[in-house]
Amino acid sequence: MPGVQRQIPKWSELKPLMRPKPVELDATKRRLDAALTIADLRAVAKRRTPRSVFDYTDGAAEREISLGRARRLFADLEFRPAILQDVSTIDTTTTMLGKPAALPFSFAPTGFTRMMHHEGERAVVRVAERNGIPYALSTMGTTSIEDVTAEAPDARKWFQLYVWKDRSAGEDLMARAKAAGFDALQLTVDVPVAGARLRDTRNGFSIPPALTAKTVLDASLHPAWWMNLLTTEPLTFASLNAWDGTVAELLDKLFDPTMTMADLEWLRASWDGPLVIKGIQTVDDAIKVTEAGADAIVLSNHGGRQLDRAPVPLRLLPDVKDAVGGRTEVWLDTGITSGADVVAAIALGADATMVGRAYLYGLMAGGERGVQRAVDILRKEVVRTMQLLGVNRIDELGPQHVRLP
């Protein structure tokens, strides 16, 4: 065979190949642009946030089996695409509680959000408003109900309630949320007592962070985080004035472990708007709260942060959907780390989903811009997954598109 003929390339041939990327001077933009997945945002967040704060967000209860199982099921399911479909136009809108949502997920309520990044709930609700995503403010949030409304008056806002031993405090919170324009109430029912979040215990995590020898050393590795904490307004809470102790101690002190189904009547006396029950983990309980008048239920094991070895919400979803028979909306939470996970949940019967850690990783990675980056990633993944499955609209997704292992 004849040898390969070689020549020295001419500059005119090399020049079209010389396309160096512009130098990006904004370090935050550079970090976020390089993040292509929620896992990438998580990696950035881990580098930029003190370990105890990152672990509070990232961790789960005990051996973290519940969270691992939830994520594993999403990873192990099989998509079943339909070929030769016109997918040039994709519509990601859906409805939640009878009103439109631009994407098939809402921002889940998360506690102590200003611990993750000093912009906190204000940054999250601004992104929610801008993108047409419903946002739920936690009872344990670190920005007041009124300040959240002032920050994003046109955002669709829900208030998440934990029932306290002091019922009058809950009544006051519901009245404030209603006056501030929050249009739905989310009652979380899977925290009669705090789960054993061992990462927090081992890290000595407290609210606010204590200046111990360990945290001072950590501060030297994350000076920007500490500087922002110390030079911005002191931490305030959506529902209490202050706390000095661990998260578990706070939950056990405030929350009411005696609450039963009968107490839903007390709740309805104080809240006449849409009611969402979050933390459903069995078919029987899904039926009970549906019959009690819940407008939506959320299949959730609290992100694996309460009972370890709890049911996997995605596994439970088809049976619950059949059992409630369209009498209430069924949402899914726990284990979602990508837009493909969102699509899979919708295909298996969820009316919508909720994401928590995904946007918190973005917040820790880059404040408001990081939350927006998380939304951009999830949106792109939702659209691409729908196109590859051969569907144009959210309501076209069905069990024919997914097979569970």
C-alpha positions in Angstrom: 0.0 0.0 0.0 1.3 3.5 -0.8 2.4 5.6 2.2 0.3 8.4 3.5 1.2 11.7 1.8 1.9 14.5 4.4 2.3 18.2 4.0 3.0 21.2 6.2 -0.4 22.9 6.8 -0.7 26.5 5.6 -1.8 29.3 7.8 -4.9 29.8 5.7 -5.8 26.2 6.6 -5.0 26.6 10.3 -6.7 29.9 10.8 -10.3 28.6 10.7 -9.5 26.1 13.4 -8.1 28.7 15.7 -11.2 29.6 17.8 -10.1 30.2 21.4 -12.9 30.7 23.9 -13.2 34.3 25.2 -11.8 34.7 28.7 -14.7 35.0 31.2 -13.7 37.3 34.0 -16.8 36.7 36.1 -15.8 33.8 38.3 -19.3 32.9 39.3 -20.5 32.9 35.6 -17.5 30.8 34.7 -18.3 28.2 37.4 -22.0 28.0 36.5 -21.4 27.9 32.7 -19.2 24.8 33.3 -22.0 23.1 35.2 -23.9 20.9 32.8 -25.9 18.8 35.3 -27.3 19.1 38.8 -24.4 16.8 39.8 -22.0 19.4 38.5 -23.7 22.1 40.6 -23.5 19.8 43.6 -19.8 19.5 43.1 -19.4 23.3 43.0 -21.6 23.7 46.1 -19.5 21.2 48.0 -16.3 23.2 47.3 -17.8 26.6 48.1 -19.8 25.8 51.3 -18.7 24.8 54.8 -18.9 21.1 55.3 -21.6 21.2 58.0 -23.9 23.4 55.9 -23.3 21.3 52.7 -23.9 18.1 54.7 -27.1 19.5 56.2 -28.5 20.0 52.6 -27.0 16.9 51.0 -27.5 14.4 53.8 -30.3 12.1 54.9 -31.2 10.0 58.0 -29.2 7.3 59.6 -27.5 5.2 56.9 -29.2 7.2 54.1 -30.7 4.1 52.6 -34.0 5.8 51.8 -32.4 8.5 49.7 -30.1 6.0 48.0 -33.0 3.7 47.0 -35.0 6.6 45.6 -32.2 7.8 43.4 -31.3 4.2 42.4 -34.8 3.5 41.1 -34.7 6.6 38.9 -31.3 5.5 37.6 -32.4 1.9 37.0 -35.7 2.6 35.2 -36.0 2.1 31.5 -37.4 4.7 29.0 -39.3 3.3 26.0 -39.2 5.9 23.2 -41.6 6.2 20.2 -39.7 6.9 17.0 -40.5 9.0 13.9 -42.6 11.6 15.8 -42.6 15.3 15.0 -41.0 16.8 18.2 -40.0 20.1 16.8 -42.3 21.9 19.3 -42.3 21.0 23.0 -44.8 22.3 25.6 -43.6 21.8 29.2 -46.5 23.6 30.8 -48.9 21.8 33.2 -51.3 22.7 35.9 -50.9 22.5 39.7 -53.9 23.1 41.8 -55.8 24.2 38.8 -53.4 26.9 37.8 -50.6 26.9 35.1 -47.0 26.0 35.9 -44.4 26.6 33.2 -42.6 23.4 34.1 -43.8 20.2 35.7 -42.3 20.9 39.0 -42.4 23.4 41.9 -39.7 24.5 44.3 -40.1 22.4 47.5 -40.0 24.1 50.9 -36.5 24.0 52.5 -35.5 25.1 55.9 -32.7 27.5 56.9 -32.1 28.5 53.2 -30.0 31.5 54.1 -27.6 29.2 55.7 -26.8 27.7 52.3 -26.2 31.1 50.8 -26.8 34.6 52.1 -29.3 35.5 49.3 -31.5 32.7 50.5 -35.2 32.6 49.9 -35.2 35.9 48.2 -33.1 34.6 45.4 -35.2 31.4 45.1 -38.5 33.2 44.9 -37.2 35.7 42.4 -36.2 32.8 40.1 -39.5 31.2 40.7 -41.3 34.4 39.7 -39.2 34.8 36.6 -39.7 31.2 35.4 -43.3 30.6 36.3 -42.5 28.0 38.9 -44.6 27.8 42.1 -42.5 28.3 45.3 -43.2 26.9 48.8 -41.8 28.8 51.8 -41.0 26.6 54.7 -42.1 27.2 58.3 -38.4 26.8 59.0 -37.4 29.3 56.3 -35.0 32.1 57.1 -36.9 35.0 55.5 -40.3 36.2 56.7 -43.6 35.5 54.9 -44.0 39.2 54.3 -40.5 39.8 53.0 -40.8 36.9 50.5 -44.0 38.5 49.1 -42.3 41.9 48.9 -39.4 40.4 47.0 -41.5 38.7 44.3 -45.1 39.9 44.5 -46.1 38.1 41.3 -44.7 34.7 42.1 -47.1 31.9 42.8 -46.4 31.2 46.5 -47.4 28.5 48.9 -46.8 28.2 52.6 -45.5 24.9 54.1 -46.8 24.3 57.6 -45.4 22.1 60.4 -48.0 21.8 63.2 -46.5 23.0 66.5 -47.4 22.1 70.0 -48.6 25.7 70.3 -51.5 25.6 67.9 -52.0 29.3 68.1 -48.6 29.9 66.5 -49.8 27.8 63.5 -53.0 29.8 63.2 -51.0 33.0 63.2 -48.7 31.7 60.4 -51.7 30.7 58.3 -53.3 34.1 58.8 -50.1 35.9 57.8 -49.6 33.7 54.7 -53.2 34.3 53.6 -52.8 38.1 54.1 -49.5 38.0 52.2 -51.1 36.4 49.1 -50.0 32.8 49.5 -52.5 30.8 47.6 -52.1 27.3 49.0 -51.0 25.5 52.2 -48.7 22.5 52.3 -49.1 20.5 55.5 -46.0 18.3 56.1 -47.0 15.2 58.0 -43.9 13.0 58.2 -42.1 14.9 61.0 -43.7 13.9 64.3 -40.2 13.9 65.6 -36.8 14.7 64.0 -35.1 11.9 62.0 -31.6 10.9 63.0 -29.5 13.0 60.6 -26.1 11.7 61.6 -24.0 13.9 59.4 -25.4 16.9 61.4 -24.6 15.3 64.7 -21.1 14.4 63.7 -20.5 17.9 62.3 -21.9 19.6 65.4 -24.2 21.5 63.1 -26.3 24.2 64.9 -28.4 27.2 64.0 -26.7 29.6 63.7 -23.2 28.0 63.2 -21.2 28.1 66.4 -17.7 29.5 66.2 -15.8 26.4 67.5 -12.2 25.5 66.7 -13.6 23.2 63.9 -15.7 25.9 62.3 -13.0 28.5 62.5 -10.7 26.1 60.6 -13.5 25.6 58.1 -13.9 29.3 57.8 -10.3 29.6 56.5 -11.3 27.2 53.7 -14.5 29.1 52.9 -13.9 32.7 53.7 -16.4 34.1 51.2 -19.3 32.1 52.8 -18.4 33.3 56.3 -17.8 36.9 55.2 -21.3 36.9 53.6 -22.9 35.4 56.8 -21.2 37.9 59.1 -21.7 41.0 57.0 -25.3 40.6 55.9 -28.4 40.9 58.0 -28.7 38.5 60.9 -30.5 35.3 60.3 -34.3 35.7 60.8 -36.9 33.0 60.5 -40.2 32.8 58.8 -41.9 31.6 62.0 -39.7 32.2 65.0 -37.5 34.9 66.4 -34.3 32.9 67.0 -32.8 29.6 68.0 -29.5 28.4 69.5 -29.1 24.7 69.1 -29.2 21.8 66.7 -31.9 21.3 64.1 -33.1 18.1 65.7 -33.5 19.8 69.1 -35.5 22.6 67.4 -37.8 20.2 65.7 -38.5 18.1 68.8 -39.1 21.2 70.9 -41.6 22.8 68.5 -43.4 20.1 66.5 -46.5 18.3 67.8 -46.1 14.5 67.8 -49.8 14.1 68.9 -51.4 15.3 65.6 -53.9 12.9 64.0 -56.2 12.8 61.1 -58.8 14.5 63.3 -56.7 17.6 63.4 -57.3 18.3 59.7 -60.6 19.8 60.8 -58.7 22.3 63.0 -56.6 23.1 60.0 -59.5 23.6 57.7 -61.1 26.0 60.2 -58.0 28.2 59.8 -57.3 27.8 56.1 -60.0 27.8 53.4 -57.7 27.7 50.4 -56.2 24.7 48.5 -54.6 22.2 50.9 -51.6 20.0 50.0 -50.6 17.1 52.3 -46.9 16.3 51.9 -45.2 13.2 53.2 -47.6 10.4 52.1 -45.9 7.0 52.1 -48.6 4.4 51.8 -51.7 3.7 49.7 -53.9 3.6 52.7 -52.8 7.1 53.9 -53.2 8.5 50.4 -56.8 7.3 50.4 -57.5 8.7 53.9 -56.2 12.2 53.2 -58.0 12.2 49.8 -61.2 11.4 51.5 -60.5 14.1 54.1 -60.5 16.7 51.2 -56.8 17.2 50.3 -56.5 19.0 47.0 -53.2 17.4 46.3 -50.9 14.9 48.0 -47.2 14.6 47.8 -45.6 11.2 47.8 -42.4 11.9 49.7 -40.2 10.4 52.4 -38.8 13.9 53.1 -35.8 13.4 50.9 -34.8 10.4 53.0 -34.3 12.7 56.0 -36.8 11.1 58.4 -37.4 7.3 58.4 -34.6 5.3 56.9 -35.8 2.4 54.8 -39.0 4.3 54.1 -41.0 3.5 50.9 -39.6 4.8 47.7 -42.1 7.3 46.4 -41.6 6.5 42.7 -42.3 2.8 43.4 -45.5 3.7 45.3 -46.7 6.1 42.6 -48.7 3.8 40.2 -50.6 2.1 43.1 -51.5 5.5 44.7 -52.6 6.9 41.3 -54.9 3.9 40.8 -56.3 4.1 44.4 -57.2 7.8 44.4 -58.7 7.6 41.0 -58.3 11.3 40.0 -60.0 12.6 43.1 -56.9 14.6 44.1 -53.7 15.6 42.4 -50.7 13.3 43.1 -47.2 14.9 43.2 -43.9 13.3 43.7 -40.8 14.3 45.7 -37.5 12.7 46.7 -34.7 11.5 44.6 -35.1 13.8 41.6 -31.8 14.9 40.3 -32.5 15.6 36.6 -35.1 16.6 34.2 -35.3 13.0 33.0 -36.3 12.0 36.5 -39.1 14.6 36.3 -40.3 13.2 33.0 -40.2 9.6 34.4 -42.4 10.6 37.4 -44.9 12.3 35.2 -45.0 9.3 32.8 -45.7 6.9 35.8 -48.7 9.0 36.9 -47.5 12.0 38.8 -49.4 15.2 38.1 -46.3 17.2 39.0 -43.1 16.9 41.0 -41.2 19.0 43.5 -37.5 19.6 43.6 -35.5 20.7 46.6 -31.8 19.7 46.7 -31.4 20.5 43.0 -32.1 24.2 43.4 -30.2 24.3 46.7 -27.1 23.0 45.0 -27.5 25.9 42.5 -28.0 28.4 45.3 -24.8 27.3 47.1 -22.9 27.3 43.9 -23.8 30.8 42.8 -26.7 32.4 44.6 -29.6 33.6 42.5 -27.7 32.9 39.3 -27.0 29.4 40.5 -30.7 28.7 41.1 -31.4 30.0 37.6 -28.7 27.7 36.3 -30.4 24.7 38.0 -33.7 25.6 36.4 -32.1 26.0 33.0 -30.5 22.5 33.3 -33.7 20.9 34.4 -35.7 22.6 31.7 -33.3 21.5 29.0 -33.3 17.9 30.3 -37.1 17.8 30.4 -37.4 19.1 26.8 -34.7 16.8 25.5 -36.1 13.7 27.2 -39.6 14.5 25.9 -38.2 14.9 22.4 -36.3 11.6 22.5 -39.4 9.8 23.9 -41.4 11.2 21.0 -43.9 13.4 22.9 -44.8 17.0 22.5 -46.8 17.8 25.6 -46.7 16.8 29.3 -50.1 15.2 29.1 -48.9 12.9 26.4 -46.6 11.1 28.8 -47.8 7.8 30.1 -46.8 4.4 31.5 -46.0 3.2 28.0 -42.9 5.4 28.1 -41.3 4.0 31.3 -40.6 0.5 32.7 -39.6 0.1 36.3 -37.1 -2.7 37.2 
